[in-house]
Amino acid sequence: AEPDLVEVEDTEIELDDIEVEDEASGEAADDDAEDDATDESAEGDSPVAPKAAKKPAKDAAGDDDSLPEPSEKDKASGDFVWDEEESEALRQARKDAELTASADSVRAYLKQIGKVALLNAEEEVELAKRIEAGLYCTQLMAEIAERGEKLTTAQRRDYMWICRDGDRAKNHLLEANLRLVVSLAKRYTGRGMAFLDLIQEGNLGLIRAVEKFDYTKGYKFSTYATWWIRQAITRAMADQARTIRIPVHMVEVINKLGRIQRELLQDLGREPTPEELAKEMDITPEKVLEIQQYAREPISLDQTIGDEGDSQLGDFIEDSEAVVAVDAVSFTLLQDQLQSVLETLSEREAG
């Protein structure tokens, strides 16, 4: 079902500086989207051409990235001395290279979408009419073919031209609103999904909005598309952001519980009890505890502990399957005693 729309303020949605930390060079990546991500609600605004992306500086860490890690054979030989700090530096260099590649991809994408001019309200309506005409011709041709009727060459040519024109209008409306997706996706960063993945999911919502947009209602396209873009991003985060997938409806309940918990914390000045949360959500305290269990995030056993990072979380967890040394010795002695007793039996007693 389509959402109830409320006209948004006719103001620009500015995309704040999108800085992807370039840890390999120690410099923040240049922001190509500062002037490119104004909302579609700004009528007639022209995008500012993005600055050319700077190439990341090469440093010693980048050079070390090309060096392979020593094998076990090399470690065992007397000619090689294994340095843990050097190994950590190599791993950090690889991580820095991955961050640099991600920053380059974001800059390239923002530069590409910044080439398309923003649309005003009249242009949006004109494109929507062309899209509607293309969809109508596509449906009409399908119905004619289903009835077994044939079109003349001129009719088929005209219908095909209208269909292709509708596709061109659809692509134009999509490309002109890609910056709206970027401005909305930026609000969901740091929640388990990469920035480019959020943009991709938001683009799917934008495509859905273009297909469902009804220009006769009088709403601006950005007002209508914002809801679809947010829905696509939040649904994708519910499906992909967690290591253990939780159903979308349960994610919504978890988010509601977290919001109520923050409100009560602000009002009461302390952490609310399960009974207080249950009263606000109109559920039982047992259900609140169950929801809180679902909301727990798993952590890696390889996670480092302490400032030096020389210990891992798994080192402090007891192995319930491990055999206790005392029990193992007692069991072995019991076996030996039973064996010695059995050897004292005669052949008749043993049989």
VOPAGU-2260 file (C-alpha; in pm, 1 decimal, decimal comma):
REM VOPAGU-2260
SITE   aa  ch    i         X         Y         Z
SITE  ALA   A    0       0,0       0,0       0,0
SITE  GLU   A    1     126,2     347,7     -86,9
SITE  PRO   A    2     203,6     583,9     203,5
SITE  ASP   A    3      -1,2     885,6     304,2
SITE  LEU   A    4     202,9    1172,8     169,5
SITE  VAL   A    5     270,3    1500,3     345,9
SITE  GLU   A    6     426,6    1777,5     142,7
SITE  VAL   A    7     780,0    1846,5     260,0
SITE  GLU   A    8     923,9    2193,7     293,1
SITE  ASP   A    9    1053,8    2337,9     -29,6
SITE  THR   A   10    1409,5    2362,0      92,6
SITE  GLU   A   11    1735,5    2216,9     -19,6
SITE  ILE   A   12    1859,4    1893,8     134,5
SITE  GLU   A   13    2232,2    1954,3     157,1
SITE  LEU   A   14    2461,3    1655,3     158,6
SITE  ASP   A   15    2719,6    1713,0     430,0
SITE  ASP   A   16    3080,5    1639,6     369,2
SITE  ILE   A   17    3117,2    1273,3     285,0
SITE  GLU   A   18    3467,4    1201,1     407,9
SITE  VAL   A   19    3608,8     854,6     381,7
SITE  GLU   A   20    3920,7     834,8     594,8
SITE  ASP   A   21    4224,6     744,7     391,4
SITE  GLU   A   22    4427,8     577,5     663,1
SITE  ALA   A   23    4702,8     467,9     423,1
SITE  SER   A   24    4803,9     829,3     354,0
SITE  GLY   A   25    4669,9     989,1     670,6
SITE  GLU   A   26    4462,0    1237,7     472,6
SITE  ALA   A   27    4085,1    1274,5     451,9
SITE  ALA   A   28    3944,6    1207,0     106,1
SITE  ASP   A   29    3823,7    1514,2     -83,4
SITE  ASP   A   30    3450,8    1564,7     -67,1
SITE  ASP   A   31    3299,4    1558,4    -414,1
SITE  ALA   A   32    2941,4    1564,5    -294,7
SITE  GLU   A   33    2925,4    1881,5     -82,3
SITE  ASP   A   34    2739,0    2075,2    -352,5
SITE  ASP   A   35    2606,7    1776,8    -549,7
SITE  ALA   A   36    2354,6    1625,2    -309,5
SITE  THR   A   37    2087,3    1896,8    -277,2
SITE  ASP   A   38    1736,9    1752,6    -252,6
SITE  GLU   A   39    1509,5    1731,3    -551,3
SITE  SER   A   40    1286,0    1980,4    -372,6
SITE  ALA   A   41    1514,7    2269,3    -481,7
SITE  GLU   A   42    1349,2    2368,5    -809,6
SITE  GLY   A   43    1567,5    2480,1   -1096,8
SITE  ASP   A   44    1895,0    2450,6    -910,8
SITE  SER   A   45    2190,8    2346,5   -1117,3
SITE  PRO   A   46    2448,1    2112,8    -968,5
SITE  VAL   A   47    2796,0    2239,0    -904,3
SITE  ALA   A   48    3052,7    2043,7   -1097,6
SITE  PRO   A   49    3244,5    1821,3    -858,7
SITE  LYS   A   50    3616,1    1863,9    -814,6
SITE  ALA   A   51    3843,6    1605,8    -963,2
SITE  ALA   A   52    3931,0    1337,2    -714,3
SITE  LYS   A   53    4284,4    1348,1    -583,9
SITE  LYS   A   54    4488,0    1036,8    -612,4
SITE  PRO   A   55    4585,0     895,6    -273,0
SITE  ALA   A   56    4943,1     955,5    -180,2
SITE  LYS   A   57    5173,1     659,3    -182,8
SITE  ASP   A   58    5371,1     603,5     132,1
SITE  ALA   A   59    5581,4     338,7     295,9
SITE  ALA   A   60    5274,8     146,3     406,2
SITE  GLY   A   61    5154,3     124,4      46,3
SITE  ASP   A   62    5493,0     -13,4     -56,3
SITE  ASP   A   63    5485,5    -270,5     222,4
SITE  ASP   A   64    5148,1    -392,5      97,2
SITE  SER   A   65    5317,5    -560,1    -198,8
SITE  LEU   A   66    5541,7    -770,9      25,6
SITE  PRO   A   67    5412,2   -1125,7      84,7
SITE  GLU   A   68    5385,2   -1265,0     435,2
SITE  PRO   A   69    5645,9   -1530,4     517,3
SITE  SER   A   70    5538,8   -1891,5     506,0
SITE  GLU   A   71    5566,2   -2140,1     791,7
SITE  LYS   A   72    5874,6   -2284,5     624,0
SITE  ASP   A   73    6042,6   -1944,7     628,0
SITE  LYS   A   74    5954,4   -1896,5     993,8
SITE  ALA   A   75    6107,9   -2233,7    1084,7
SITE  SER   A   76    6434,7   -2163,8     903,4
SITE  GLY   A   77    6716,7   -2003,4    1092,2
SITE  ASP   A   78    6767,4   -1727,7     831,5
SITE  PHE   A   79    6434,5   -1558,6     908,0
SITE  VAL   A   80    6326,9   -1384,9    1227,5
SITE  TRP   A   81    5948,0   -1344,9    1251,3
SITE  ASP   A   82    5845,2    -996,0    1365,1
SITE  GLU   A   83    5488,1    -969,8    1494,0
SITE  GLU   A   84    5491,5    -590,0    1465,5
SITE  GLU   A   85    5594,9    -613,2    1100,6
SITE  SER   A   86    5318,2    -865,5    1034,9
SITE  GLU   A   87    5064,4    -630,0    1192,9
SITE  ALA   A   88    5195,8    -347,6     975,0
SITE  LEU   A   89    5142,9    -557,3     663,0
SITE  ARG   A   90    4785,4    -638,9     763,8
SITE  GLN   A   91    4718,2    -272,1     837,2
SITE  ALA   A   92    4861,5    -178,6     497,7
SITE  ARG   A   93    4620,1    -413,8     324,5
SITE  LYS   A   94    4331,3    -265,2     523,3
SITE  ASP   A   95    4440,5      85,8     427,5
SITE  ALA   A   96    4452,2     -14,8      62,0
SITE  GLU   A   97    4095,5    -146,2      81,6
SITE  LEU   A   98    3975,4     179,3     241,2
SITE  THR   A   99    4149,7     379,7     -29,2
SITE  ALA   A  100    3984,4     173,0    -303,0
SITE  SER   A  101    3644,1     225,7    -139,8
SITE  ALA   A  102    3701,2     601,1    -119,3
SITE  ASP   A  103    3798,1     611,4    -486,1
SITE  SER   A  104    3478,8     426,3    -579,6
SITE  VAL   A  105    3262,4     671,5    -384,4
SITE  ARG   A  106    3434,6     971,8    -540,0
SITE  ALA   A  107    3396,8     829,7    -889,9
SITE  TYR   A  108    3026,0     760,3    -836,0
SITE  LEU   A  109    2955,0    1106,8    -693,5
SITE  LYS   A  110    3141,2    1269,0    -979,8
SITE  GLN   A  111    2938,8    1069,9   -1233,3
SITE  ILE   A  112    2594,8    1150,6   -1089,1
SITE  GLY   A  113    2688,7    1516,8   -1050,5
SITE  LYS   A  114    2692,9    1557,3   -1428,8
SITE  VAL   A  115    2311,1    1535,9   -1453,9
SITE  ALA   A  116    2121,4    1858,8   -1389,2
SITE  LEU   A  117    1845,1    1875,4   -1130,0
SITE  LEU   A  118    1483,6    1901,1   -1245,4
SITE  ASN   A  119    1217,0    2156,1   -1161,7
SITE  ALA   A  120     850,5    2071,0   -1104,6
SITE  GLU   A  121     749,0    2130,5   -1467,5
SITE  GLU   A  122    1023,9    1903,8   -1599,7
SITE  GLU   A  123     922,5    1630,4   -1355,0
SITE  VAL   A  124     562,2    1643,9   -1477,6
SITE  GLU   A  125     673,2    1634,4   -1841,7
SITE  LEU   A  126     892,5    1329,2   -1782,4
SITE  ALA   A  127     614,5    1158,8   -1585,2
SITE  LYS   A  128     374,0    1210,3   -1876,5
SITE  ARG   A  129     621,6    1055,3   -2119,9
SITE  ILE   A  130     673,2     760,0   -1884,5
SITE  GLU   A  131     297,1     712,8   -1855,8
SITE  ALA   A  132     258,6     720,9   -2234,4
SITE  GLY   A  133     533,2     461,8   -2275,2
SITE  LEU   A  134     374,5     228,2   -2020,8
SITE  TYR   A  135      34,9     269,2   -2187,7
SITE  CYS   A  136     174,1     184,1   -2532,4
SITE  THR   A  137     355,9    -119,9   -2394,0
SITE  GLN   A  138      35,4    -247,4   -2234,3
SITE  LEU   A  139    -167,2    -168,3   -2548,1
SITE  MET   A  140      72,3    -360,6   -2774,0
SITE  ALA   A  141      58,0    -658,9   -2537,2
SITE  GLU   A  142    -323,6    -657,9   -2544,7
SITE  ILE   A  143    -330,9    -634,4   -2924,7
SITE  ALA   A  144     -88,4    -926,1   -2955,8
SITE  GLU   A  145    -296,1   -1125,1   -2707,8
SITE  ARG   A  146    -609,2   -1078,4   -2919,4
SITE  GLY   A  147    -420,7   -1197,3   -3226,8
SITE  GLU   A  148    -457,0    -867,8   -3411,2
SITE  LYS   A  149    -181,6    -715,9   -3622,1
SITE  LEU   A  150     -58,2    -360,8   -3639,9
SITE  THR   A  151      39,5    -179,3   -3954,0
SITE  THR   A  152     403,4     -93,4   -4006,0
SITE  ALA   A  153     339,4     273,8   -3930,4
SITE  GLN   A  154     143,6     194,9   -3613,8
SITE  ARG   A  155     410,1     -41,6   -3486,0
SITE  ARG   A  156     680,4     214,9   -3558,4
SITE  ASP   A  157     490,1     487,6   -3372,4
SITE  TYR   A  158     414,0     263,7   -3075,6
SITE  MET   A  159     773,3     147,8   -3049,3
SITE  TRP   A  160     897,2     507,5   -3059,8
SITE  ILE   A  161     661,4     605,4   -2775,9
SITE  CYS   A  162     776,9     303,8   -2570,2
SITE  ARG   A  163    1142,8     391,3   -2619,3
SITE  ASP   A  164    1073,3     756,1   -2539,2
SITE  GLY   A  165     909,7     646,1   -2214,7
SITE  ASP   A  166    1220,0     445,0   -2126,5
SITE  ARG   A  167    1442,2     745,8   -2197,9
SITE  ALA   A  168    1224,4     966,0   -1977,0
SITE  LYS   A  169    1238,1     706,2   -1698,4
SITE  ASN   A  170    1617,7     692,4   -1712,9
SITE  HIS   A  171    1638,6    1072,7   -1711,2
SITE  LEU   A  172    1415,0    1100,7   -1404,0
SITE  LEU   A  173    1620,6     832,3   -1229,0
SITE  GLU   A  174    1958,3     987,2   -1305,7
SITE  ALA   A  175    1844,1    1334,1   -1199,2
SITE  ASN   A  176    1743,8    1205,0    -854,5
SITE  LEU   A  177    2043,5     985,6    -770,6
SITE  ARG   A  178    2179,1    1260,5    -545,4
SITE  LEU   A  179    1862,7    1237,5    -336,1
SITE  VAL   A  180    1949,2     871,2    -272,1
SITE  VAL   A  181    2301,2     967,7    -163,4
SITE  SER   A  182    2172,9    1230,0      81,7
SITE  LEU   A  183    1934,5     976,9     240,8
SITE  ALA   A  184    2181,6     685,2     241,2
SITE  LYS   A  185    2437,6     895,6     428,6
SITE  ARG   A  186    2208,2     896,2     734,7
SITE  TYR   A  187    2231,5     516,4     765,0
SITE  THR   A  188    2610,4     474,2     749,9
SITE  GLY   A  189    2789,0     288,6    1027,3
SITE  ARG   A  190    2506,7      40,2    1085,6
SITE  GLY   A  191    2652,7    -271,7     930,7
SITE  MET   A  192    2639,0    -193,0     558,0
SITE  ALA   A  193    2889,1     -20,4     332,1
SITE  PHE   A  194    2800,1     323,5     198,0
SITE  LEU   A  195    2792,5     208,4    -164,5
SITE  ASP   A  196    2565,4     -83,5     -69,0
SITE  LEU   A  197    2324,6     159,5      96,3
SITE  ILE   A  198    2323,9     371,8    -217,9
SITE  GLN   A  199    2254,2      67,1    -433,3
SITE  GLU   A  200    1958,1     -38,4    -218,9
SITE  GLY   A  201    1827,7     317,6    -220,1
SITE  ASN   A  202    1847,8     322,9    -599,5
SITE  LEU   A  203    1616,9      20,0    -609,5
SITE  GLY   A  204    1366,2     216,4    -404,3
SITE  LEU   A  205    1406,0     511,0    -642,1
SITE  ILE   A  206    1323,3     286,6    -938,4
SITE  ARG   A  207    1009,3     172,8    -760,0
SITE  ALA   A  208     914,0     535,1    -691,7
SITE  VAL   A  209     952,1     627,0   -1059,9
SITE  GLU   A  210     724,3     340,8   -1159,2
SITE  LYS   A  211     457,0     432,7    -901,3
SITE  PHE   A  212     470,5     814,0    -923,4
SITE  ASP   A  213     138,7     983,5   -1006,0
SITE  TYR   A  214     199,6    1341,0   -1115,8
SITE  THR   A  215    -173,7    1422,6   -1108,2
SITE  LYS   A  216    -171,9    1421,2    -725,4
SITE  GLY   A  217      28,6    1745,3    -723,2
SITE  TYR   A  218     317,5    1624,2    -508,5
SITE  LYS   A  219     677,2    1681,9    -602,2
SITE  PHE   A  220     863,7    1369,0    -702,3
SITE  SER   A  221    1124,7    1407,8    -426,5
SITE  THR   A  222     847,2    1410,2    -163,5
SITE  TYR   A  223     708,5    1084,7    -298,9
SITE  ALA   A  224    1042,9     914,5    -368,0
SITE  THR   A  225    1186,6     981,3     -21,4
SITE  TRP   A  226     950,3     729,7     138,8
SITE  TRP   A  227    1033,7     453,6    -110,5
SITE  ILE   A  228    1408,5     514,9     -80,3
SITE  ARG   A  229    1399,7     500,3     299,3
SITE  GLN   A  230    1189,5     185,1     293,2
SITE  ALA   A  231    1431,2      11,1      54,7
SITE  ILE   A  232    1733,5     104,1     267,8
SITE  THR   A  233    1579,2       2,0     601,0
SITE  ARG   A  234    1452,4    -327,1     458,8
SITE  ALA   A  235    1797,3    -404,5     318,4
SITE  MET   A  236    1960,0    -326,7     652,9
SITE  ALA   A  237    1716,3    -558,0     829,5
SITE  ASP   A  238    1799,2    -839,0     585,7
SITE  GLN   A  239    2174,3    -793,7     541,2
SITE  ALA   A  240    2327,7    -584,4     820,2
SITE  ARG   A  241    2307,8    -849,8    1093,6
SITE  THR   A  242    2523,2   -1161,3    1113,5
SITE  ILE   A  243    2215,4   -1357,4    1224,6
SITE  ARG   A  244    1918,0   -1251,2    1017,3
SITE  ILE   A  245    1610,9   -1131,0    1205,8
SITE  PRO   A  246    1270,7   -1098,7    1032,3
SITE  VAL   A  247    1183,1    -746,8     922,2
SITE  HIS   A  248     877,4    -720,6    1147,5
SITE  MET   A  249    1088,6    -818,1    1450,4
SITE  VAL   A  250    1351,5    -557,8    1355,9
SITE  GLU   A  251    1076,8    -295,4    1361,9
SITE  VAL   A  252     974,1    -410,9    1710,9
SITE  ILE   A  253    1337,7    -397,3    1827,3
SITE  ASN   A  254    1373,8     -43,4    1692,5
SITE  LYS   A  255    1051,2      60,5    1865,5
SITE  LEU   A  256    1173,9     -85,3    2195,2
SITE  GLY   A  257    1504,5      98,1    2161,1
SITE  ARG   A  258    1328,0     427,4    2090,3
SITE  ILE   A  259    1099,0     390,5    2394,7
SITE  GLN   A  260    1396,7     291,1    2610,2
SITE  ARG   A  261    1583,6     608,9    2512,7
SITE  GLU   A  262    1277,6     824,8    2583,9
SITE  LEU   A  263    1226,8     671,7    2929,0
SITE  LEU   A  264    1597,7     706,2    3005,9
SITE  GLN   A  265    1573,7    1076,8    2932,2
SITE  ASP   A  266    1253,6    1121,8    3135,7
SITE  LEU   A  267    1347,4     908,1    3436,7
SITE  GLY   A  268    1719,4     976,6    3448,0
SITE  ARG   A  269    1793,2     603,9    3480,0
SITE  GLU   A  270    1761,6     282,7    3283,7
SITE  PRO   A  271    1394,4     176,3    3263,1
SITE  THR   A  272    1291,5    -160,8    3404,7
SITE  PRO   A  273    1134,3    -434,1    3189,2
SITE  GLU   A  274     801,0    -364,0    3360,9
SITE  GLU   A  275     813,1       3,9    3262,2
SITE  LEU   A  276     903,7     -83,7    2904,9
SITE  ALA   A  277     626,3    -343,6    2892,3
SITE  LYS   A  278     372,4     -86,5    3008,7
SITE  GLU   A  279     472,8     159,5    2736,8
SITE  MET   A  280     466,5    -105,9    2462,6
SITE  ASP   A  281     151,2    -275,9    2596,4
SITE  ILE   A  282     317,6    -616,9    2618,7
SITE  THR   A  283     430,8    -846,1    2900,2
SITE  PRO   A  284     768,6    -804,3    3076,0
SITE  GLU   A  285     862,4   -1154,3    2958,0
SITE  LYS   A  286     810,0   -1042,4    2598,2
SITE  VAL   A  287    1033,8    -740,0    2658,6
SITE  LEU   A  288    1314,9    -966,0    2782,1
SITE  GLU   A  289    1266,9   -1190,5    2479,5
SITE  ILE   A  290    1291,6    -894,5    2240,5
SITE  GLN   A  291    1607,2    -774,9    2416,5
SITE  GLN   A  292    1759,3   -1119,2    2365,9
SITE  TYR   A  293    1685,3   -1096,0    1992,3
SITE  ALA   A  294    1851,1    -753,9    1976,6
SITE  ARG   A  295    2186,4    -881,5    2106,3
SITE  GLU   A  296    2468,3    -860,0    1853,4
SITE  PRO   A  297    2721,9   -1145,4    1820,7
SITE  ILE   A  298    3090,6   -1063,8    1857,9
SITE  SER   A  299    3394,9   -1238,9    1719,0
SITE  LEU   A  300    3603,5   -1470,2    1936,9
SITE  ASP   A  301    3907,5   -1329,1    1754,9
SITE  GLN   A  302    3837,7    -980,0    1889,0
SITE  THR   A  303    4146,0    -841,7    2061,5
SITE  ILE   A  304    4138,2    -755,6    2432,9
SITE  GLY   A  305    4342,2    -484,9    2600,4
SITE  ASP   A  306    4543,2    -192,4    2472,4
SITE  GLU   A  307    4831,0    -402,3    2342,5
SITE  GLY   A  308    4601,7    -638,2    2153,5
SITE  ASP   A  309    4806,9    -946,9    2237,2
SITE  SER   A  310    4506,7   -1142,1    2371,5
SITE  GLN   A  311    4181,8   -1248,7    2210,8
SITE  LEU   A  312    3835,0   -1289,0    2356,0
SITE  GLY   A  313    3838,3   -1661,7    2285,0
SITE  ASP   A  314    4134,9   -1704,9    2518,9
SITE  PHE   A  315    3915,2   -1617,8    2820,4
SITE  ILE   A  316    3621,3   -1847,3    2739,0
SITE  GLU   A  317    3614,5   -2190,8    2896,5
SITE  ASP   A  318    3588,2   -2487,1    2661,7
SITE  SER   A  319    3304,3   -2694,6    2803,2
SITE  GLU   A  320    3404,2   -2990,2    2583,1
SITE  ALA   A  321    3765,0   -2998,2    2701,0
SITE  VAL   A  322    3867,5   -3288,6    2926,0
SITE  VAL   A  323    3990,0   -3192,4    3273,0
SITE  ALA   A  324    4338,0   -3331,4    3339,8
SITE  VAL   A  325    4244,2   -3473,8    3682,8
SITE  ASP   A  326    3940,0   -3653,5    3542,1
SITE  ALA   A  327    4144,9   -3793,3    3254,0
SITE  VAL   A  328    4408,4   -3935,6    3492,9
SITE  SER   A  329    4142,0   -4084,3    3722,5
SITE  PHE   A  330    3967,7   -4250,4    3430,4
SITE  THR   A  331    4295,8   -4397,0    3303,1
SITE  LEU   A  332    4383,2   -4537,7    3649,2
SITE  LEU   A  333    4034,9   -4687,6    3679,0
SITE  GLN   A  334    4080,4   -4862,6    3345,1
SITE  ASP   A  335    4415,7   -5003,0    3457,4
SITE  GLN   A  336    4268,3   -5132,1    3784,3
SITE  LEU   A  337    3976,0   -5298,4    3608,0
SITE  GLN   A  338    4213,7   -5458,5    3361,5
SITE  SER   A  339    4433,1   -5594,4    3640,7
SITE  VAL   A  340    4129,0   -5737,5    3822,6
SITE  LEU   A  341    4000,7   -5905,5    3506,5
SITE  GLU   A  342    4339,7   -6066,8    3450,7
SITE  THR   A  343    4315,7   -6241,2    3789,7
SITE  LEU   A  344    4003,8   -6429,9    3682,9
SITE  SER   A  345    4031,0   -6790,0    3569,5
SITE  GLU   A  346    3923,7   -6895,3    3222,7
SITE  ARG   A  347    3600,0   -7037,1    3360,9
SITE  GLU   A  348    3527,1   -6721,0    3565,0
SITE  ALA   A  349    3609,3   -6501,6    3270,9
SITE  GLY   A  350    3377,0   -6700,1    3041,6
